[in-house]
Amino acid sequence: MNKVYKYRANIALSDNGKKRDISQLHNNLFYAATFRELNDPFEGSVELPKSDIHEKWVTPLIQDTYNVGIYSLSKPKDDEKFPCNELLWAHYANSHQGFCIEYDLDLLMENTSPKFDIRNKINVVYDRERPTVVETDNLFQVQQKVFGTKSTPWEYENEVRLVFDKNGVKPIAKNAVTAIYLGLNISFENRQEIIKTFHSCGIDIYQIERIDNLYRLKATKLKFDFDSFEIVNVNKRLLVDNYMILYGSENKDKHSLKDFVLRFRKTLKRPSNITIIDDIRAKEILLNYKPRNEMSQYEKDIQANHWIGYSSFDAPELVMTYPDK
């Protein structure tokens, strides 16, 4: 698959008050921007030949730059299996609070809709100096220089551009969206909205997480097995109940745990503390409390690795992780 990525900030609102990026994607649409809306101050900067002949084709060329639509995408490098570029997440996905769309570029370009007025696909090249348009350039060479050349500081984007005859909203071809990646710092509310909107559409959804002790990110595929749990202990007190849950889902990031806790609390009638483990061996260790200095190394390891969350009755929407995963 020829995959490409589009990072989305998910900040702007549509006229109906919904998040524009989610709404457009749900309606199988994307927006091809004008040159003026792009963030490089040198977009379209080229050197022109100094002759009388160039006037008859330079003027239409300059006018053309104001009419076209540009859809900027990022190509993964050879060793990238998912969108892991921290700078792109920071710059285009609201400091890791947004999301990233994975497209199959070939399917994206196979759209036969009349509204999909694609002109060209251009792999952006990066150079220290502005290109010069010469009279012997053919149309593609001119487009490459005008639409597809940027200065070297932008090289980290590894950009490919779809150029359309006109700017504006374009339709997405069926099955062109292959995955959605949720940013490391995405809000719980935005995460739930994306899951609710897309998880039944056959689109894989991943959560971006940190890798412990490394300056690296990882992507965990979400599996929506909300009912994969067992209540292994209940201790009911006068004012509060205490539940211990053996958690069976593979999704153990903080957002998934919070989602589980909120769903579980809806089934309860009284204030409750909820302890979450993912290995039954942790049950007896937690129930038979010992000071840490009296625990064996085996008990410490089981507690540290398999006591994965705790939510108290007085802060029911918070989930503390142990250790801080």
QUICOR-V431707 format. One record per residue. N is the residue number from 1. RES is the residue in three letters. SS is DSSP state (2 for helix, 1 for strand, 0 for the rest). PHI is phi in degrees with one decimal (NA if undefined). D_CENTER is the distance of its C-alpha to the mean C-alpha in Angstrom with 2 decimals. Layout:
BEGIN
<<N/RES/SS/PHI/D_CENTER> <N/RES/SS/PHI/D_CENTER>>
END
This chain:
BEGIN
<<1/MET/0/NA/18.73> <2/ASN/0/-90.1/17.99> <3/LYS/1/-86.3/14.19> <4/VAL/1/-139.4/12.37> <5/TYR/1/-122.9/8.93> <6/LYS/1/-129.3/8.22> <7/TYR/1/-85.5/6.17> <8/ARG/1/-125.2/6.96> <9/ALA/0/-77.9/8.82> <10/ASN/0/59.9/9.78> <11/ILE/0/-110.5/13.23> <12/ALA/0/-63.9/15.79> <13/LEU/1/-106.1/17.81> <14/SER/0/-78.3/19.49> <15/ASP/0/-60.4/23.26> <16/ASN/0/-86.1/23.08> <17/GLY/0/87.1/21.30> <18/LYS/0/-89.3/18.01> <19/LYS/1/-61.6/14.59> <20/ARG/2/-63.1/14.84> <21/ASP/2/-64.1/11.35> <22/ILE/2/-68.6/11.30> <23/SER/2/-63.1/14.99> <24/GLN/2/-62.8/14.97> <25/LEU/2/-64.2/12.61> <26/HIS/2/-62.6/14.79> <27/ASN/0/-92.6/17.78> <28/ASN/0/57.0/16.74> <29/LEU/1/-133.2/16.89> <30/PHE/1/-142.5/15.43> <31/TYR/1/-111.2/17.22> <32/ALA/1/-92.8/19.11> <33/ALA/1/-81.0/20.03> <34/THR/0/-80.6/23.48> <35/PHE/2/-59.3/24.43> <36/ARG/2/-66.1/25.16> <37/GLU/2/-86.9/21.64> <38/LEU/0/-78.1/20.19> <39/ASN/0/-97.1/19.96> <40/ASP/0/-91.3/22.33> <41/PRO/0/-66.3/25.86> <42/PHE/0/-105.7/27.45> <43/GLU/0/-55.1/25.81> <44/GLY/0/73.2/28.58> <45/SER/0/-79.0/31.02> <46/VAL/0/-135.8/33.64> <47/GLU/1/-90.4/37.28> <48/LEU/1/-109.7/39.69> <49/PRO/0/-65.9/43.07> <50/LYS/0/-95.6/46.05> <51/SER/0/-154.8/48.28> <52/ASP/0/-71.0/49.57> <53/ILE/0/-65.8/48.23> <54/HIS/0/-68.1/44.55> <55/GLU/2/-59.3/44.93> <56/LYS/2/-73.1/44.98> <57/TRP/2/-120.2/41.52> <58/VAL/2/-72.2/39.82> <59/THR/2/-59.2/40.05> <60/PRO/2/-60.6/38.33> <61/LEU/2/-64.0/35.64> <62/ILE/2/-63.6/34.91> <63/GLN/2/-61.3/34.98> <64/ASP/2/-62.2/32.55> <65/THR/2/-63.5/29.83> <66/TYR/0/-86.4/29.86> <67/ASN/0/-100.8/29.52> <68/VAL/0/-69.7/26.82> <69/GLY/1/-111.5/23.18> <70/ILE/1/-120.2/20.53> <71/TYR/1/-115.2/17.06> <72/SER/1/-90.7/15.43> <73/LEU/1/-130.8/13.16> <74/SER/1/-115.4/12.65> <75/LYS/1/-87.1/14.53> <76/PRO/0/-71.4/13.90> <77/LYS/0/-74.3/17.00> <78/ASP/0/-57.6/19.39> <79/ASP/0/-95.8/18.52> <80/GLU/0/-96.1/14.70> <81/LYS/0/-95.6/13.72> <82/PHE/0/-155.8/9.91> <83/PRO/0/-71.1/7.69> <84/CYS/0/-117.5/9.66> <85/ASN/0/-77.5/10.97> <86/GLU/2/-62.1/11.32> <87/LEU/2/-67.5/12.86> <88/LEU/2/-66.0/10.25> <89/TRP/2/-61.1/7.77> <90/ALA/2/-70.2/11.04> <91/HIS/2/-83.2/12.39> <92/TYR/2/-116.6/9.98> <93/ALA/0/-123.6/7.28> <94/ASN/0/53.7/10.30> <95/SER/0/54.9/10.97> <96/HIS/0/72.3/7.85> <97/GLN/0/-93.6/8.34> <98/GLY/0/-96.3/5.87> <99/PHE/1/-145.8/2.53> <100/CYS/1/-132.3/2.80> <101/ILE/1/-97.9/6.11> <102/GLU/1/-101.6/8.53> <103/TYR/1/-110.6/12.06> <104/ASP/1/-88.1/15.47> <105/LEU/2/-61.5/17.05> <106/ASP/2/-63.0/20.51> <107/LEU/2/-68.7/19.91> <108/LEU/2/-60.5/18.19> <109/MET/2/-86.9/21.39> <110/GLU/0/-83.4/23.78> <111/ASN/0/-59.2/23.59> <112/THR/0/-101.1/27.24> <113/SER/0/-64.1/26.93> <114/PRO/0/-59.5/29.31> <115/LYS/0/-78.1/26.65> <116/PHE/0/-91.7/24.57> <117/ASP/0/-86.8/26.82> <118/ILE/1/-69.5/25.20> <119/ARG/1/-103.0/27.50> <120/ASN/1/-164.9/25.98> <121/LYS/1/-110.0/23.17> <122/ILE/1/-127.2/23.50> <123/ASN/1/-82.3/22.25> <124/VAL/0/-67.9/22.34> <125/VAL/1/-109.2/24.96> <126/TYR/1/-122.1/25.42> <127/ASP/1/-146.3/28.88> <128/ARG/0/-78.4/30.86> <129/GLU/0/-119.5/33.06> <130/ARG/0/-69.8/32.68> <131/PRO/0/-73.6/33.68> <132/THR/1/-110.0/36.97> <133/VAL/1/-84.3/37.44> <134/VAL/0/-114.3/40.82> <135/GLU/0/-66.1/43.03> <136/THR/0/-88.8/42.78> <137/ASP/0/-65.0/38.99> <138/ASN/0/-84.1/38.02> <139/LEU/2/-60.4/35.41> <140/PHE/2/-64.4/32.54> <141/GLN/2/-62.8/33.54> <142/VAL/2/-64.6/33.60> <143/GLN/2/-63.4/30.15> <144/GLN/2/-61.2/28.79> <145/LYS/2/-72.0/30.43> <146/VAL/2/-79.9/29.53> <147/PHE/2/-95.1/26.01> <148/GLY/0/-128.3/24.88> <149/THR/1/-130.8/26.24> <150/LYS/1/-135.0/24.76> <151/SER/1/-75.3/26.01> <152/THR/2/-62.2/25.18> <153/PRO/2/-59.0/23.10> <154/TRP/2/-89.9/20.25> <155/GLU/2/-62.2/20.49> <156/TYR/2/-62.5/17.43> <157/GLU/2/-75.1/15.33> <158/ASN/0/46.2/17.07> <159/GLU/1/-88.4/16.84> <160/VAL/1/-123.2/18.06> <161/ARG/1/-119.8/19.14> <162/LEU/1/-99.1/20.25> <163/VAL/1/-106.8/23.33> <164/PHE/1/-113.6/24.76> <165/ASP/0/-60.1/28.27> <166/LYS/0/-133.5/27.15> <167/ASN/0/-78.1/24.21> <168/GLY/1/125.8/22.66> <169/VAL/1/-78.5/20.75> <170/LYS/1/-125.1/20.58> <171/PRO/1/-80.5/20.26> <172/ILE/0/-97.1/17.80> <173/ALA/0/-66.1/19.86> <174/LYS/0/-58.4/19.98> <175/ASN/0/69.5/17.82> <176/ALA/0/-72.2/16.02> <177/VAL/1/-84.1/12.55> <178/THR/1/-107.7/12.36> <179/ALA/1/-165.2/9.09> <180/ILE/1/-127.8/5.85> <181/TYR/1/-111.9/3.56> <182/LEU/1/-90.0/4.02> <183/GLY/0/-62.1/4.79> <184/LEU/0/-54.7/8.36> <185/ASN/0/-109.2/10.12> <186/ILE/0/-60.9/8.72> <187/SER/0/-70.6/12.06> <188/PHE/2/-60.2/13.71> <189/GLU/2/-64.8/14.59> <190/ASN/2/-65.9/11.27> <191/ARG/2/-61.0/10.07> <192/GLN/2/-65.4/13.40> <193/GLU/2/-64.3/13.31> <194/ILE/2/-66.0/10.35> <195/ILE/2/-61.9/12.14> <196/LYS/2/-61.1/15.41> <197/THR/2/-77.8/14.59> <198/PHE/2/-117.6/13.12> <199/HIS/0/-69.2/14.29> <200/SER/0/-94.9/17.72> <201/CYS/0/-97.3/16.82> <202/GLY/0/79.2/16.71> <203/ILE/0/-102.0/12.98> <204/ASP/1/-68.2/11.72> <205/ILE/1/-121.7/9.07> <206/TYR/1/-121.9/8.07> <207/GLN/1/-107.1/7.97> <208/ILE/1/-79.7/7.62> <209/GLU/1/-136.7/11.21> <210/ARG/1/-81.0/14.00> <211/ILE/0/-99.9/16.85> <212/ASP/0/-55.9/20.12> <213/ASN/0/67.9/22.44> <214/LEU/0/-133.0/20.30> <215/TYR/0/-86.6/18.22> <216/ARG/0/-144.1/15.53> <217/LEU/1/-108.6/12.23> <218/LYS/1/-134.8/12.02> <219/ALA/1/-120.3/9.95> <220/THR/1/-108.9/11.93> <221/LYS/1/-70.5/12.25> <222/LEU/0/-82.6/13.08> <223/LYS/0/-118.8/16.61> <224/PHE/0/-92.9/17.94> <225/ASP/0/-98.5/21.37> <226/PHE/0/-63.7/22.02> <227/ASP/0/-97.3/25.76> <228/SER/0/-88.4/25.82> <229/PHE/1/-156.4/27.83> <230/GLU/1/-141.2/31.47> <231/ILE/1/-80.9/33.43> <232/VAL/1/-102.3/35.56> <233/ASN/1/-161.9/37.40> <234/VAL/1/-132.6/38.34> <235/ASN/1/-127.6/40.51> <236/LYS/1/-96.4/41.64> <237/ARG/0/-107.3/43.22> <238/LEU/0/-61.7/45.04> <239/LEU/0/-108.4/42.17> <240/VAL/0/-146.7/39.02> <241/ASP/1/-100.4/37.91> <242/ASN/1/-122.4/36.19> <243/TYR/1/-112.7/33.99> <244/MET/1/-114.6/32.87> <245/ILE/1/-113.7/30.16> <246/LEU/1/-89.8/29.65> <247/TYR/1/-91.4/25.96> <248/GLY/0/-104.8/25.31> <249/SER/0/-72.1/21.61> <250/GLU/0/-79.8/19.57> <251/ASN/0/-88.1/16.71> <252/LYS/0/-119.3/17.99> <253/ASP/0/-72.1/15.23> <254/LYS/2/-61.9/16.33> <255/HIS/2/-70.5/14.44> <256/SER/2/-65.8/15.91> <257/LEU/2/-64.7/19.25> <258/LYS/2/-63.9/19.29> <259/ASP/2/-58.9/18.60> <260/PHE/2/-62.3/21.45> <261/VAL/2/-60.6/23.76> <262/LEU/2/-64.4/23.47> <263/ARG/2/-65.2/24.19> <264/PHE/2/-66.1/27.05> <265/ARG/2/-62.5/28.54> <266/LYS/0/-64.2/29.01> <267/THR/0/-89.9/31.55> <268/LEU/0/-98.6/33.54> <269/LYS/0/-108.2/36.47> <270/ARG/0/-125.2/37.11> <271/PRO/0/-56.5/35.38> <272/SER/1/-145.4/33.94> <273/ASN/1/-95.8/32.59> <274/ILE/1/-126.5/30.14> <275/THR/1/-103.7/30.00> <276/ILE/1/-116.7/27.47> <277/ILE/1/-124.2/28.34> <278/ASP/0/-122.7/27.13> <279/ASP/0/-146.8/30.50> <280/ILE/0/-62.0/33.83> <281/ARG/2/-63.6/35.55> <282/ALA/2/-73.8/33.96> <283/LYS/2/-58.4/35.80> <284/GLU/2/-66.9/39.27> <285/ILE/2/-64.3/38.20> <286/LEU/2/-76.2/36.63> <287/LEU/2/-72.0/39.47> <288/ASN/0/-99.0/42.15> <289/TYR/0/-59.5/41.10> <290/LYS/0/-133.3/42.40> <291/PRO/0/-58.5/42.06> <292/ARG/2/-60.3/39.74> <293/ASN/2/-72.4/42.72> <294/GLU/2/-102.8/44.40> <295/MET/0/-83.9/41.56> <296/SER/0/-73.8/41.71> <297/GLN/2/-63.0/39.01> <298/TYR/2/-59.7/38.11> <299/GLU/2/-65.2/37.67> <300/LYS/2/-62.2/35.59> <301/ASP/2/-65.8/33.24> <302/ILE/2/-62.2/32.90> <303/GLN/2/-63.1/32.26> <304/ALA/2/-67.6/29.71> <305/ASN/2/-93.0/27.73> <306/HIS/2/-125.6/28.11> <307/TRP/1/-89.9/28.42> <308/ILE/1/-99.2/24.71> <309/GLY/1/-167.3/24.81> <310/TYR/1/-148.7/27.24> <311/SER/1/-131.5/27.32> <312/SER/0/-94.8/30.54> <313/PHE/2/-63.9/32.41> <314/ASP/2/-89.6/32.54> <315/ALA/2/-139.5/28.79> <316/PRO/0/-65.1/27.61> <317/GLU/0/-96.0/24.00> <318/LEU/0/-103.6/23.45> <319/VAL/0/-127.2/22.87> <320/MET/1/-92.3/24.08> <321/THR/0/-101.9/23.17> <322/TYR/0/-136.0/25.92> <323/PRO/0/-70.7/25.45> <324/ASP/0/-71.6/22.49> <325/LYS/0/-85.7/19.89>>
END
